[in-house]
Amino acid sequence: MMKKILLIEDNKDVRENTAEILELENYTVSTAENGKIGVEKALKIIPDLIICDIMMPELDGFGVFENLKSTPKTASIPFIFLTAKSEKEDLRKGMNLGADDYLTKPFEENELLEAIECRIKKNDFLKKEFSKNVKGINQFLNEASEYLNLEALINDRSIESYNNKEHIFNEGNAAHQLYYIKSGTIKTYRTTESGKEFVTGFFGAGDFIGQLSLLDDAGIYIETASVLEQAEVCGIPKADFTKLLYSNKDVSNKFIEIISHNLIDLQEHLVDMAFATVRQKTAKALLELDAKGMIKDDTHKGISIPREDFAGLIGTATETAIRMLTEFKNEGLISIETNRKLVLLDKESLRDIAEFG
């Protein structure tokens, strides 16, 4: 889809020449000869980026910027000021107001295009919504690499194979790497003082694990990762991961936003553990596993989930978990295959149980 650019410039020659350059690069360009018209057009077309001269009649560039930034639907649009070499004080004022960039007239064509591409790319990344789960973090890591023009985290790294029940990392050990799962299924869990396992998640191909441990000041893994089905895993050094997060404040802020959502989800999970019935927790766990593609259906082969691991996921005794799965089977909500793979037969009823008990 072609990006829309609004060019606000009172000098006819500059306006027409700049618009022609942008149109040849396949941008959809709208123009305005003064600030007042520029504000009206911005509110009407909601462009992807605004280029605005500072010194103009009717309403100067600062007035345009402040008008649009105070309006919710235009507040996040990237804004580039145009300024003459003699207007350094004006330029400083514009950047202090919060403009994204500036160009000094006369400017080269490549300066213009590079500034636009950079700001649109940044805005697209920041506007992107990442889901509130591990998939959201994984998608973020890949797209942040692309946004920063960094080599993808998993490129050209050696792949190691792990057999069932092997540990990839252990709770309490020094955290030097995060891991990308190329194939297989892995569970993560924490161990209580009594030695009981509390399962924190199940992960499959395309997932990262261990990333949050790398951000902890203690420098240790906060959980254990154990293989459920033979897995191929790629280790990624902590330095590469932190370079991705800390080399750019936009990336850092976006990551914090995602982690905040994860913490909210964690709080909800803890509330469920404390107050939801076992029946509700069982339904929620089944739906969560299904959302991750770990329940057998027309497009997923599913995984064999040990009953003690399922019990650890919902925070109950193994016998209780088995009893609840048997109840769900007898009610026609799920089926259980001989290899312990689960199939959801009535998702709508499971959603009702998860919500209302």
C-alpha positions in Angstrom: 0.0 0.0 0.0 1.4 3.4 -1.0 2.4 5.7 1.9 0.7 9.1 2.1 2.9 12.2 2.6 1.7 15.7 3.3 4.1 18.4 2.2 3.5 21.9 3.7 5.7 24.5 2.1 4.9 28.1 1.0 7.7 28.3 -1.6 6.0 27.1 -4.9 9.2 25.8 -6.5 10.4 23.9 -3.5 6.9 22.5 -3.0 6.5 21.3 -6.6 10.0 19.9 -7.0 9.9 18.0 -3.7 6.4 16.6 -4.5 7.7 15.4 -7.9 10.7 13.6 -6.2 8.3 11.9 -3.8 5.8 10.9 -6.5 8.6 9.3 -8.6 9.3 7.2 -5.5 5.7 6.0 -5.5 4.5 8.0 -2.5 1.0 9.5 -2.6 1.7 13.2 -2.1 -0.6 16.0 -0.9 0.6 19.6 -0.7 -0.4 22.7 1.2 0.9 26.3 0.6 0.6 27.4 4.2 0.2 26.0 7.7 -3.5 26.6 8.1 -4.3 24.6 5.0 -1.7 22.0 6.0 -3.5 21.4 9.3 -6.9 21.0 7.6 -5.5 18.6 5.1 -3.7 16.5 7.7 -6.9 16.1 9.7 -8.7 15.1 6.5 -6.3 12.6 5.0 -4.3 11.4 8.0 -1.0 11.0 6.2 1.8 8.5 7.1 4.3 11.4 7.4 4.3 15.2 7.3 7.1 17.4 5.9 6.6 21.0 7.0 8.5 24.3 6.5 9.1 26.4 9.6 8.7 29.9 8.3 5.3 30.2 6.6 2.4 32.7 6.5 -1.0 32.1 8.2 0.4 29.5 10.6 4.1 28.7 10.9 5.6 25.2 11.2 5.6 25.3 15.0 1.9 26.1 15.1 1.2 23.2 12.6 3.2 20.8 14.8 1.5 21.8 18.1 -1.9 21.7 16.5 -1.5 18.2 15.1 0.3 16.8 18.2 -2.6 17.9 20.4 -5.1 16.0 18.3 -5.2 12.2 19.1 -5.6 11.0 15.5 -2.6 13.0 14.2 -0.4 13.0 17.3 1.7 10.0 16.3 2.3 11.0 12.7 6.1 11.3 12.0 7.0 15.0 11.5 10.0 16.4 9.6 10.8 20.1 9.7 12.3 22.0 6.7 14.5 24.9 7.7 16.9 27.3 6.1 20.6 27.3 7.1 20.1 30.7 8.8 17.4 29.3 11.1 19.4 27.3 13.6 17.6 28.7 16.6 14.3 27.7 15.0 15.6 24.3 14.3 16.6 23.8 18.0 13.1 24.9 19.0 11.5 22.4 16.6 13.5 19.5 17.9 12.8 20.4 21.5 9.1 20.4 20.7 9.5 16.7 19.7 9.9 16.7 15.9 11.2 13.5 14.5 13.7 14.9 12.1 14.7 18.0 10.1 16.2 18.8 6.7 18.1 22.0 5.9 17.3 23.6 2.6 18.6 23.2 0.0 18.7 19.4 0.6 19.9 16.5 -1.6 17.3 14.1 -3.0 18.9 11.2 -1.2 18.8 13.1 2.1 15.1 13.6 1.7 14.3 10.0 0.8 16.5 8.5 3.5 14.9 10.6 6.2 11.4 9.7 5.0 12.2 6.0 4.8 13.8 5.9 8.2 10.9 7.7 9.9 8.2 5.6 8.2 10.0 2.4 9.1 10.3 3.5 12.7 6.6 4.5 12.9 5.5 1.2 11.3 7.5 -0.7 13.9 6.2 1.4 16.9 2.6 1.1 15.7 2.8 -2.7 15.4 0.7 -4.5 17.9 2.5 -7.6 19.4 0.2 -10.1 21.1 0.4 -10.4 24.8 2.2 -13.8 25.0 5.4 -15.5 24.2 4.6 -15.4 20.4 4.4 -11.6 20.7 7.9 -11.4 22.1 9.2 -13.8 19.4 7.6 -11.7 16.7 9.1 -8.6 18.3 12.6 -10.0 18.4 12.5 -10.8 14.7 10.9 -7.5 13.6 13.2 -5.4 15.8 16.2 -7.0 14.1 14.8 -6.0 10.8 13.9 -2.5 11.9 17.4 -1.9 13.2 19.0 -3.5 10.1 20.7 -6.0 12.3 21.3 -9.6 11.3 18.5 -11.8 12.5 19.3 -13.4 15.9 19.3 -16.9 14.6 21.3 -16.5 11.3 24.3 -18.7 10.8 24.2 -20.2 14.3 24.9 -23.9 15.1 21.9 -26.1 15.9 22.1 -28.6 18.8 19.8 -31.6 19.2 18.3 -32.6 22.5 16.6 -35.8 23.5 13.5 -36.3 25.5 13.9 -35.2 29.2 17.2 -33.5 28.6 17.6 -30.1 30.1 18.6 -27.1 28.0 19.2 -24.8 31.0 18.5 -25.2 34.7 17.0 -22.8 37.2 19.7 -21.0 39.2 22.5 -21.6 36.6 24.3 -18.6 35.1 22.3 -17.2 32.2 24.5 -16.6 29.2 22.2 -17.4 26.3 18.6 -17.3 25.1 17.5 -20.2 22.9 15.5 -20.4 19.7 13.6 -23.6 19.1 13.9 -24.9 15.6 11.9 -28.1 16.2 10.4 -30.1 19.0 8.6 -29.3 22.2 10.0 -27.9 25.4 8.5 -27.2 28.8 9.7 -24.6 31.3 9.1 -25.0 35.0 10.1 -23.7 38.4 10.7 -26.0 41.4 9.0 -25.3 44.8 10.8 -25.7 48.1 9.0 -29.0 48.5 10.4 -30.2 45.2 7.2 -29.9 43.2 7.3 -28.7 39.6 5.3 -25.6 38.7 5.0 -25.6 34.8 5.4 -22.1 33.5 4.9 -22.9 29.8 5.1 -25.2 26.8 7.0 -24.0 23.7 7.5 -25.3 20.2 9.2 -24.5 16.8 9.6 -20.7 16.3 9.6 -19.9 20.0 12.4 -18.2 22.1 13.0 -19.3 25.7 15.2 -17.8 28.4 15.1 -14.2 27.3 13.7 -12.8 30.5 16.4 -14.5 32.5 19.0 -12.5 30.6 17.5 -9.2 31.8 17.5 -10.1 35.5 20.3 -8.5 37.5 21.0 -11.8 39.3 22.3 -13.2 36.0 20.7 -16.6 36.5 18.0 -18.6 34.8 14.7 -18.1 36.6 13.3 -21.5 35.5 14.4 -24.9 34.0 13.8 -25.8 30.3 13.3 -29.5 29.7 12.6 -31.3 26.4 9.3 -33.1 26.0 9.7 -34.1 22.4 13.1 -34.4 20.7 14.2 -30.8 19.9 16.7 -28.9 17.8 17.7 -25.7 19.5 19.9 -22.7 18.6 21.8 -20.8 21.4 22.1 -17.1 21.1 24.7 -15.2 23.2 23.5 -12.7 25.8 25.5 -9.9 24.1 23.6 -10.2 20.8 20.3 -10.1 22.6 21.1 -7.1 24.7 22.6 -5.3 21.7 19.2 -5.6 20.0 17.4 -4.2 23.0 19.7 -1.5 24.2 21.0 -0.1 21.0 17.8 1.8 20.3 15.4 3.4 22.8 12.4 2.8 20.5 13.1 -0.9 20.6 13.7 -0.8 24.3 10.4 1.0 24.9 8.5 -1.4 22.7 9.9 -4.4 24.6 9.0 -2.9 27.9 5.5 -2.4 26.6 5.2 -6.1 25.7 6.8 -7.2 29.0 4.2 -5.1 30.8 1.4 -7.0 29.1 3.1 -10.2 30.1 3.2 -9.2 33.7 -0.5 -8.4 33.6 -1.1 -11.8 32.1 1.0 -13.3 34.9 -1.1 -11.5 37.5 -4.2 -12.9 35.9 -2.8 -16.4 36.0 -1.9 -16.0 39.7 -5.4 -14.8 40.4 -6.7 -17.9 38.5 -4.4 -20.1 40.5 -5.8 -18.6 43.8 -9.5 -18.3 43.0 -10.5 -20.1 39.8 -12.0 -23.6 40.2 -9.9 -26.6 39.0 -12.5 -27.0 36.2 -11.9 -23.4 35.0 -8.2 -23.8 35.2 -8.3 -27.0 33.2 -10.5 -25.4 30.5 -8.2 -22.3 30.3 -5.1 -24.5 30.1 -6.5 -26.5 27.2 -7.5 -23.4 25.3 -4.0 -21.9 25.8 -2.3 -25.0 24.6 -4.6 -25.1 21.6 -3.8 -21.4 20.8 -0.1 -22.5 20.7 -0.8 -25.3 18.3 0.0 -28.0 20.8 -3.4 -29.7 20.7 -4.1 -32.0 17.8 -6.5 -30.7 15.1 -6.7 -30.5 11.3 -3.5 -28.4 11.0 -1.5 -29.4 14.0 -0.2 -32.9 15.0 -0.3 -32.0 18.7 2.0 -33.2 21.4 1.9 -35.9 24.0 1.5 -34.1 27.3 2.5 -36.0 30.4 -0.3 -35.7 33.0 2.1 -34.6 35.7 3.1 -31.7 33.4 -0.5 -30.8 32.7 -1.1 -30.9 36.5 1.9 -28.6 37.0 0.5 -26.2 34.5 -2.8 -25.8 36.3 -1.3 -26.1 39.8 -3.0 -29.2 41.1 -2.2 -32.8 41.9 -1.7 -35.2 39.0 -4.7 -37.3 40.2 -6.9 -34.2 40.1 -5.8 -33.3 36.6 -6.5 -36.8 35.4 -9.9 -36.7 37.0 -10.8 -33.3 35.3 -9.6 -34.5 31.9 -11.7 -37.7 32.3 -14.7 -35.5 33.2 -14.2 -33.3 30.1 -13.9 -36.5 28.0 -17.1 -37.9 29.4 -18.9 -34.6 28.7 -17.9 -34.7 25.1 -15.7 -31.7 25.4 -12.4 -33.4 24.5 -11.1 -36.7 23.3 -7.9 -38.4 24.5 -5.9 -40.6 22.1 -3.9 -43.6 23.1 -0.6 -41.6 22.8 -2.0 -39.1 25.4 -2.6 -36.4 22.7 -5.7 -34.3 23.4 -8.3 -33.2 20.9 -10.7 -30.3 21.6 -14.3 -31.3 20.5 -16.2 -28.3 21.8 -14.2 -25.2 22.2 -17.2 -22.9 22.7 -18.2 -24.9 25.8 -14.6 -24.9 27.1 -14.6 -21.1 26.7 -17.8 -20.8 28.7 -16.3 -23.0 31.5 -13.1 -21.0 31.5 -15.1 -17.8 31.9 -17.9 -18.8 34.1 -16.9 -22.1 35.7 
